Structures are given as structure tokens and as C-alpha cells.
Amino acid sequence: MDTCLPNRTPAIWHELAGAPVSDILITHYDVDHIGSLAWLAEKSGAAAQ
């Protein structure tokens, strides 16, 4: 999952539409891929891998 730039969290959460998220796989650390990672991990309870 690409967590996008910071402050994109409402759009990401809306697109997930309640789907369970148990893990988030990070392939690389560019800001446009991890910008909302911390928020998404906290909101979903997922483990960042």
C-alpha cells in the first residue's frame, strides 16, 4: 500500500471503506509512499513491515 503524502489520510481511509488492514508493507522510504504511514498504522492497528 502506498500511504501517499502527509495529510492524505481522510482520502486513504475512505478508499479502504472499512476493509481490515493487518500489515503495511513498506517497499521504500520516499515521502510520497510513507507520508501517511504513521497515521494509517495507528488508525488501523496494523504493523508496518
C-alpha distance matrix in Angstrom:
0.0 3.8 6.0 8.8 12.4 14.4 15.9 13.3 12.8 15.1 13.5 10.0 12.1 14.2 11.7 10.7 14.5 15.1 12.9 12.9 10.1 11.7 9.5 6.5 6.7 7.6 9.1 11.2 12.4 13.0 13.3 11.5 8.2 9.3 11.8 10.8 9.5 13.0 13.5 10.5 11.5 15.0 14.8 13.1 14.9 11.9 12.5 10.6 11.2
3.8 0.0 3.8 5.5 9.0 11.5 13.4 11.0 11.5 14.2 12.4 9.4 12.4 14.4 12.2 12.2 16.0 17.1 15.5 15.9 13.0 14.8 12.4 8.9 8.8 8.0 9.0 9.8 10.4 10.1 10.1 7.8 4.9 6.9 9.0 8.9 8.6 12.4 12.9 10.7 12.4 15.7 15.6 14.7 16.7 14.1 14.5 12.0 12.8
6.0 3.8 0.0 3.8 6.8 8.4 10.1 8.1 8.1 11.2 10.3 7.4 10.1 12.7 11.5 11.4 15.0 15.9 15.0 15.2 12.4 14.3 12.3 9.0 10.1 9.2 11.2 11.4 10.7 10.5 9.1 7.5 5.3 5.3 6.2 5.2 5.6 9.2 9.3 7.6 9.8 12.7 12.6 12.5 14.6 12.7 13.5 11.2 13.1
8.8 5.5 3.8 0.0 3.7 6.6 8.5 6.6 8.3 11.3 9.9 8.3 11.7 13.6 12.5 13.5 16.8 18.3 17.9 18.5 16.0 18.1 16.1 12.7 13.3 11.7 12.9 12.2 11.0 9.4 7.5 4.8 4.8 6.1 5.5 6.0 8.1 11.3 11.2 10.4 13.1 15.5 15.2 15.7 18.0 16.4 17.1 14.6 16.3
12.4 9.0 6.8 3.7 0.0 3.8 6.5 6.1 8.7 11.8 11.1 10.4 13.5 15.5 15.1 16.4 19.3 20.8 20.8 21.4 18.8 20.8 18.8 15.4 16.0 13.9 15.1 13.6 11.5 9.3 6.2 4.6 6.6 6.8 4.2 6.0 9.0 11.4 11.3 11.8 14.5 16.2 16.3 17.5 19.6 18.4 19.0 16.4 18.4
14.4 11.5 8.4 6.6 3.8 0.0 3.8 5.6 7.4 10.6 11.2 10.9 13.1 15.4 15.9 16.9 19.5 20.6 21.1 21.4 18.9 20.7 19.1 16.0 17.3 15.4 17.2 15.7 13.0 11.6 8.0 7.9 9.3 7.9 4.2 4.8 8.4 9.6 9.0 10.6 13.3 14.2 14.4 16.4 18.3 17.8 18.5 16.3 18.9
15.9 13.4 10.1 8.5 6.5 3.8 0.0 3.8 5.4 7.8 9.0 9.7 11.4 13.3 14.6 15.8 17.8 19.1 20.3 21.0 19.0 21.3 20.4 17.7 19.5 18.1 20.2 19.1 16.7 15.2 11.7 11.0 12.3 11.1 7.7 6.6 10.4 11.1 9.2 10.8 14.0 14.3 13.6 16.0 18.4 18.5 19.9 18.3 21.2
13.3 11.0 8.1 6.6 6.1 5.6 3.8 0.0 3.8 5.8 5.7 6.4 8.8 10.3 11.1 12.7 14.9 16.6 17.5 18.7 17.0 19.7 18.8 16.1 18.0 17.0 18.9 18.3 16.6 15.1 12.1 10.3 11.1 10.8 8.2 6.7 10.2 11.9 9.8 10.0 13.6 14.5 13.3 15.0 17.8 17.6 19.3 17.7 20.4
12.8 11.5 8.1 8.3 8.7 7.4 5.4 3.8 0.0 3.8 5.4 5.0 6.0 8.4 9.9 10.6 12.6 13.7 14.9 15.7 14.2 17.0 16.6 14.4 16.9 16.6 19.1 19.0 17.4 16.7 13.9 12.5 12.4 11.3 9.2 6.2 9.0 10.1 7.2 7.1 10.9 11.4 9.7 11.5 14.5 14.7 16.8 15.9 19.0
15.1 14.2 11.2 11.3 11.8 10.6 7.8 5.8 3.8 0.0 3.8 5.5 5.2 6.1 8.7 10.0 10.9 12.5 14.5 16.0 15.3 18.5 18.8 17.1 19.8 19.9 22.4 22.5 21.1 20.2 17.4 15.7 15.7 15.0 12.9 10.0 12.6 13.5 10.2 9.8 13.5 13.5 10.9 12.7 16.1 16.8 19.4 19.0 22.1
13.5 12.4 10.3 9.9 11.1 11.2 9.0 5.7 5.4 3.8 0.0 3.8 5.5 5.1 6.2 8.7 10.1 12.5 13.9 16.0 15.4 18.8 18.8 16.8 19.1 19.2 21.1 21.5 20.5 19.3 16.9 14.4 14.5 14.7 13.1 10.7 13.3 15.1 12.4 11.2 14.9 15.8 13.3 14.2 17.8 17.7 20.2 19.4 22.1
10.0 9.4 7.4 8.3 10.4 10.9 9.7 6.4 5.0 5.5 3.8 0.0 3.8 5.4 5.2 6.4 8.9 10.8 11.4 13.0 11.9 15.2 15.1 13.1 15.4 15.8 18.0 18.7 18.1 17.4 15.4 13.1 12.2 12.3 11.5 8.8 10.5 12.7 10.4 8.3 11.9 13.4 11.1 11.4 14.8 14.3 16.7 15.9 18.5
12.1 12.4 10.1 11.7 13.5 13.1 11.4 8.8 6.0 5.2 5.5 3.8 0.0 3.8 5.5 5.2 6.6 7.8 9.3 10.9 10.6 14.0 14.8 13.6 16.6 17.6 20.2 21.2 20.6 20.3 18.3 16.4 15.2 14.7 13.9 10.5 11.7 13.0 10.1 7.9 11.1 11.9 8.8 9.1 12.9 13.1 16.2 16.2 19.1
14.2 14.4 12.7 13.6 15.5 15.4 13.3 10.3 8.4 6.1 5.1 5.4 3.8 0.0 3.8 5.4 5.2 8.0 10.0 12.6 13.1 16.8 17.8 16.7 19.5 20.5 22.8 23.9 23.4 22.8 20.7 18.4 17.6 17.6 16.7 13.7 15.2 16.7 13.7 11.7 14.9 15.6 12.3 12.4 16.2 16.5 19.7 19.7 22.4
11.7 12.2 11.5 12.5 15.1 15.9 14.6 11.1 9.9 8.7 6.2 5.2 5.5 3.8 0.0 3.8 5.3 8.5 9.0 11.9 12.2 15.9 16.5 15.3 17.6 18.8 20.6 22.0 22.1 21.4 19.9 17.2 16.1 16.7 16.5 13.9 15.1 17.3 14.9 12.2 15.2 16.8 13.9 13.2 16.9 16.3 19.2 18.9 21.1
10.7 12.2 11.4 13.5 16.4 16.9 15.8 12.7 10.6 10.0 8.7 6.4 5.2 5.4 3.8 0.0 3.8 5.6 5.4 8.1 8.6 12.4 13.5 12.9 15.6 17.4 19.6 21.4 21.7 21.7 20.4 18.2 16.3 16.5 16.8 13.8 14.1 16.0 13.9 10.6 13.0 14.6 11.8 10.3 13.8 13.2 16.3 16.6 18.7
14.5 16.0 15.0 16.8 19.3 19.5 17.8 14.9 12.6 10.9 10.1 8.9 6.6 5.2 5.3 3.8 0.0 3.8 5.6 9.0 10.8 14.5 16.3 16.2 19.1 21.1 23.4 25.2 25.4 25.3 23.8 21.6 20.0 20.0 19.9 16.7 17.2 18.7 16.1 13.2 15.5 16.4 13.0 11.8 15.3 15.5 18.9 19.7 22.0
15.1 17.1 15.9 18.3 20.8 20.6 19.1 16.6 13.7 12.5 12.5 10.8 7.8 8.0 8.5 5.6 3.8 0.0 3.8 6.2 8.7 12.1 14.6 15.3 18.6 20.9 23.6 25.6 25.8 26.3 24.8 23.0 21.0 20.5 20.6 17.2 17.1 18.0 15.5 12.5 14.0 14.6 11.3 9.5 12.7 13.2 16.9 18.3 20.8
12.9 15.5 15.0 17.9 20.8 21.1 20.3 17.5 14.9 14.5 13.9 11.4 9.3 10.0 9.0 5.4 5.6 3.8 0.0 3.8 6.4 9.8 12.1 13.1 16.0 18.8 21.2 23.6 24.3 25.0 24.1 22.3 19.8 19.6 20.4 17.3 16.5 17.9 16.1 12.6 13.6 15.0 12.3 9.6 12.4 11.9 15.2 16.6 18.5
12.9 15.9 15.2 18.5 21.4 21.4 21.0 18.7 15.7 16.0 16.0 13.0 10.9 12.6 11.9 8.1 9.0 6.2 3.8 0.0 3.8 6.4 9.4 11.2 14.4 17.4 20.2 22.7 23.4 24.7 24.0 22.7 19.8 19.0 20.2 17.1 15.6 16.5 15.2 11.7 11.6 13.1 11.0 7.6 9.5 8.9 12.2 14.2 16.0
10.1 13.0 12.4 16.0 18.8 18.9 19.0 17.0 14.2 15.3 15.4 11.9 10.6 13.1 12.2 8.6 10.8 8.7 6.4 3.8 0.0 3.8 5.9 7.5 10.8 13.7 16.7 19.1 19.8 21.3 20.7 19.7 16.7 15.7 17.2 14.3 12.3 13.5 12.8 9.2 8.6 10.8 9.6 6.1 7.6 5.8 8.8 10.4 12.4
11.7 14.8 14.3 18.1 20.8 20.7 21.3 19.7 17.0 18.5 18.8 15.2 14.0 16.8 15.9 12.4 14.5 12.1 9.8 6.4 3.8 0.0 3.8 7.1 10.1 13.3 16.4 19.0 19.8 21.9 21.7 21.3 17.9 16.6 18.6 16.0 13.2 13.9 14.0 10.9 8.9 11.2 11.1 7.5 7.0 4.4 6.4 8.9 10.3
9.5 12.4 12.3 16.1 18.8 19.1 20.4 18.8 16.6 18.8 18.8 15.1 14.8 17.8 16.5 13.5 16.3 14.6 12.1 9.4 5.9 3.8 0.0 3.8 6.4 9.7 12.7 15.3 16.3 18.7 18.9 18.7 15.1 13.8 16.3 14.3 11.2 12.4 13.4 10.4 8.2 11.4 12.1 9.1 8.5 4.8 4.8 5.8 6.7
6.5 8.9 9.0 12.7 15.4 16.0 17.7 16.1 14.4 17.1 16.8 13.1 13.6 16.7 15.3 12.9 16.2 15.3 13.1 11.2 7.5 7.1 3.8 0.0 3.8 6.4 9.7 12.0 12.8 15.0 15.2 14.9 11.3 10.2 13.0 11.4 8.3 10.4 11.8 8.9 7.5 11.2 12.1 9.9 10.1 6.5 6.1 4.7 5.9
6.7 8.8 10.1 13.3 16.0 17.3 19.5 18.0 16.9 19.8 19.1 15.4 16.6 19.5 17.6 15.6 19.1 18.6 16.0 14.4 10.8 10.1 6.4 3.8 0.0 3.8 6.4 9.3 11.0 13.4 14.6 14.5 10.6 10.2 13.7 13.1 10.1 12.6 14.6 12.0 10.8 14.6 15.8 13.7 13.7 10.0 8.6 6.1 4.8
7.6 8.0 9.2 11.7 13.9 15.4 18.1 17.0 16.6 19.9 19.2 15.8 17.6 20.5 18.8 17.4 21.1 20.9 18.8 17.4 13.7 13.3 9.7 6.4 3.8 0.0 3.8 5.7 7.3 9.9 11.4 11.7 8.0 7.6 11.4 11.8 9.0 11.7 14.2 12.5 11.7 15.3 16.8 15.5 15.6 12.3 10.5 7.1 6.1
9.1 9.0 11.2 12.9 15.1 17.2 20.2 18.9 19.1 22.4 21.1 18.0 20.2 22.8 20.6 19.6 23.4 23.6 21.2 20.2 16.7 16.4 12.7 9.7 6.4 3.8 0.0 3.8 7.1 9.3 11.9 11.9 8.6 9.5 13.3 14.4 12.2 15.1 17.6 15.9 15.4 19.0 20.4 19.1 19.3 15.9 14.1 10.7 8.9
11.2 9.8 11.4 12.2 13.6 15.7 19.1 18.3 19.0 22.5 21.5 18.7 21.2 23.9 22.0 21.4 25.2 25.6 23.6 22.7 19.1 19.0 15.3 12.0 9.3 5.7 3.8 0.0 3.8 6.0 9.1 10.0 7.4 8.2 11.6 13.7 11.9 14.7 17.4 16.5 16.2 19.5 21.2 20.5 20.8 17.7 15.8 12.1 11.0
12.4 10.4 10.7 11.0 11.5 13.0 16.7 16.6 17.4 21.1 20.5 18.1 20.6 23.4 22.1 21.7 25.4 25.8 24.3 23.4 19.8 19.8 16.3 12.8 11.0 7.3 7.1 3.8 0.0 3.8 6.2 8.3 6.6 6.2 9.0 11.6 10.3 12.6 15.5 15.3 15.3 18.1 20.0 20.0 20.2 17.7 15.9 12.2 12.0
13.0 10.1 10.5 9.4 9.3 11.6 15.2 15.1 16.7 20.2 19.3 17.4 20.3 22.8 21.4 21.7 25.3 26.3 25.0 24.7 21.3 21.9 18.7 15.0 13.4 9.9 9.3 6.0 3.8 0.0 3.8 5.5 5.4 6.4 8.2 11.5 11.3 14.0 16.2 16.2 17.0 19.7 21.1 21.4 22.2 19.9 18.7 15.0 15.2
13.3 10.1 9.1 7.5 6.2 8.0 11.7 12.1 13.9 17.4 16.9 15.4 18.3 20.7 19.9 20.4 23.8 24.8 24.1 24.0 20.7 21.7 18.9 15.2 14.6 11.4 11.9 9.1 6.2 3.8 0.0 3.8 5.3 5.2 5.1 8.8 9.6 12.0 13.7 14.3 15.6 17.8 19.1 19.9 21.0 19.2 18.6 15.2 16.3
11.5 7.8 7.5 4.8 4.6 7.9 11.0 10.3 12.5 15.7 14.4 13.1 16.4 18.4 17.2 18.2 21.6 23.0 22.3 22.7 19.7 21.3 18.7 14.9 14.5 11.7 11.9 10.0 8.3 5.5 3.8 0.0 3.8 5.9 5.8 8.7 10.2 13.2 14.2 14.0 16.0 18.4 19.0 19.6 21.3 19.3 19.2 16.0 17.1
8.2 4.9 5.3 4.8 6.6 9.3 12.3 11.1 12.4 15.7 14.5 12.2 15.2 17.6 16.1 16.3 20.0 21.0 19.8 19.8 16.7 17.9 15.1 11.3 10.6 8.0 8.6 7.4 6.6 5.4 5.3 3.8 0.0 3.8 6.0 8.0 8.1 11.6 12.9 12.1 13.5 16.5 17.2 17.1 18.6 16.2 15.9 12.7 13.5
9.3 6.9 5.3 6.1 6.8 7.9 11.1 10.8 11.3 15.0 14.7 12.3 14.7 17.6 16.7 16.5 20.0 20.5 19.6 19.0 15.7 16.6 13.8 10.2 10.2 7.6 9.5 8.2 6.2 6.4 5.2 5.9 3.8 0.0 3.8 5.6 4.9 8.0 10.0 9.8 10.7 13.4 14.7 15.1 16.1 14.1 13.6 10.4 11.9
11.8 9.0 6.2 5.5 4.2 4.2 7.7 8.2 9.2 12.9 13.1 11.5 13.9 16.7 16.5 16.8 19.9 20.6 20.4 20.2 17.2 18.6 16.3 13.0 13.7 11.4 13.3 11.6 9.0 8.2 5.1 5.8 6.0 3.8 0.0 3.8 5.7 7.9 8.8 9.7 11.6 13.4 14.3 15.5 16.9 15.7 15.8 13.0 15.2
10.8 8.9 5.2 6.0 6.0 4.8 6.6 6.7 6.2 10.0 10.7 8.8 10.5 13.7 13.9 13.8 16.7 17.2 17.3 17.1 14.3 16.0 14.3 11.4 13.1 11.8 14.4 13.7 11.6 11.5 8.8 8.7 8.0 5.6 3.8 0.0 3.8 5.8 5.5 6.1 8.6 10.2 10.6 12.0 13.8 13.0 13.8 11.8 14.6
9.5 8.6 5.6 8.1 9.0 8.4 10.4 10.2 9.0 12.6 13.3 10.5 11.7 15.2 15.1 14.1 17.2 17.1 16.5 15.6 12.3 13.2 11.2 8.3 10.1 9.0 12.2 11.9 10.3 11.3 9.6 10.2 8.1 4.9 5.7 3.8 0.0 3.8 5.5 5.2 6.0 8.5 9.9 10.5 11.4 10.1 10.2 8.0 10.9
13.0 12.4 9.2 11.3 11.4 9.6 11.1 11.9 10.1 13.5 15.1 12.7 13.0 16.7 17.3 16.0 18.7 18.0 17.9 16.5 13.5 13.9 12.4 10.4 12.6 11.7 15.1 14.7 12.6 14.0 12.0 13.2 11.6 8.0 7.9 5.8 3.8 0.0 3.8 5.5 5.2 6.2 8.6 10.1 10.2 9.9 10.0 8.6 12.1
13.5 12.9 9.3 11.2 11.3 9.0 9.2 9.8 7.2 10.2 12.4 10.4 10.1 13.7 14.9 13.9 16.1 15.5 16.1 15.2 12.8 14.0 13.4 11.8 14.6 14.2 17.6 17.4 15.5 16.2 13.7 14.2 12.9 10.0 8.8 5.5 5.5 3.8 0.0 3.8 5.5 5.2 6.0 8.5 9.7 10.3 11.7 11.1 14.8
10.5 10.7 7.6 10.4 11.8 10.6 10.8 10.0 7.1 9.8 11.2 8.3 7.9 11.7 12.2 10.6 13.2 12.5 12.6 11.7 9.2 10.9 10.4 8.9 12.0 12.5 15.9 16.5 15.3 16.2 14.3 14.0 12.1 9.8 9.7 6.1 5.2 5.5 3.8 0.0 3.8 5.4 5.1 5.9 8.0 7.8 9.8 9.5 13.0
11.5 12.4 9.8 13.1 14.5 13.3 14.0 13.6 10.9 13.5 14.9 11.9 11.1 14.9 15.2 13.0 15.5 14.0 13.6 11.6 8.6 8.9 8.2 7.5 10.8 11.7 15.4 16.2 15.3 17.0 15.6 16.0 13.5 10.7 11.6 8.6 6.0 5.2 5.5 3.8 0.0 3.8 5.6 5.4 5.4 4.9 6.4 6.7 10.4
15.0 15.7 12.7 15.5 16.2 14.2 14.3 14.5 11.4 13.5 15.8 13.4 11.9 15.6 16.8 14.6 16.4 14.6 15.0 13.1 10.8 11.2 11.4 11.2 14.6 15.3 19.0 19.5 18.1 19.7 17.8 18.4 16.5 13.4 13.4 10.2 8.5 6.2 5.2 5.4 3.8 0.0 3.8 5.6 5.2 7.1 8.8 9.9 13.7
14.8 15.6 12.6 15.2 16.3 14.4 13.6 13.3 9.7 10.9 13.3 11.1 8.8 12.3 13.9 11.8 13.0 11.3 12.3 11.0 9.6 11.1 12.1 12.1 15.8 16.8 20.4 21.2 20.0 21.1 19.1 19.0 17.2 14.7 14.3 10.6 9.9 8.6 6.0 5.1 5.6 3.8 0.0 3.8 5.8 8.0 10.9 12.2 15.9
13.1 14.7 12.5 15.7 17.5 16.4 16.0 15.0 11.5 12.7 14.2 11.4 9.1 12.4 13.2 10.3 11.8 9.5 9.6 7.6 6.1 7.5 9.1 9.9 13.7 15.5 19.1 20.5 20.0 21.4 19.9 19.6 17.1 15.1 15.5 12.0 10.5 10.1 8.5 5.9 5.4 5.6 3.8 0.0 3.8 5.3 8.9 10.7 14.0
14.9 16.7 14.6 18.0 19.6 18.3 18.4 17.8 14.5 16.1 17.8 14.8 12.9 16.2 16.9 13.8 15.3 12.7 12.4 9.5 7.6 7.0 8.5 10.1 13.7 15.6 19.3 20.8 20.2 22.2 21.0 21.3 18.6 16.1 16.9 13.8 11.4 10.2 9.7 8.0 5.4 5.2 5.8 3.8 0.0 3.8 6.7 9.5 12.7
11.9 14.1 12.7 16.4 18.4 17.8 18.5 17.6 14.7 16.8 17.7 14.3 13.1 16.5 16.3 13.2 15.5 13.2 11.9 8.9 5.8 4.4 4.8 6.5 10.0 12.3 15.9 17.7 17.7 19.9 19.2 19.3 16.2 14.1 15.7 13.0 10.1 9.9 10.3 7.8 4.9 7.1 8.0 5.3 3.8 0.0 3.8 6.4 9.2
12.5 14.5 13.5 17.1 19.0 18.5 19.9 19.3 16.8 19.4 20.2 16.7 16.2 19.7 19.2 16.3 18.9 16.9 15.2 12.2 8.8 6.4 4.8 6.1 8.6 10.5 14.1 15.8 15.9 18.7 18.6 19.2 15.9 13.6 15.8 13.8 10.2 10.0 11.7 9.8 6.4 8.8 10.9 8.9 6.7 3.8 0.0 3.8 6.2
10.6 12.0 11.2 14.6 16.4 16.3 18.3 17.7 15.9 19.0 19.4 15.9 16.2 19.7 18.9 16.6 19.7 18.3 16.6 14.2 10.4 8.9 5.8 4.7 6.1 7.1 10.7 12.1 12.2 15.0 15.2 16.0 12.7 10.4 13.0 11.8 8.0 8.6 11.1 9.5 6.7 9.9 12.2 10.7 9.5 6.4 3.8 0.0 3.8
11.2 12.8 13.1 16.3 18.4 18.9 21.2 20.4 19.0 22.1 22.1 18.5 19.1 22.4 21.1 18.7 22.0 20.8 18.5 16.0 12.4 10.3 6.7 5.9 4.8 6.1 8.9 11.0 12.0 15.2 16.3 17.1 13.5 11.9 15.2 14.6 10.9 12.1 14.8 13.0 10.4 13.7 15.9 14.0 12.7 9.2 6.2 3.8 0.0
